[in-house]
């Protein structure tokens, strides 16, 4: 849609709620106010591209090891 380049970047976090709260306190804008179910038991949250310099940032929390 906007030509070649980076579409999004994913970052693994240990505690998604804590990171969403911390980033929100710094002015981050999320596409959803709560974590969403991801693939294979993960939970995800996306930061708005306008807040992240035009790149969609995805925070991913993996389930605890069994």
ABEGO torsion letter per residue (X at the ends): XAEBEBABBBBBBABAAAAAAAAAAAGBBBABABBBBBBGGBBBBBBBAAAAGGBBBBBBBBBBBX
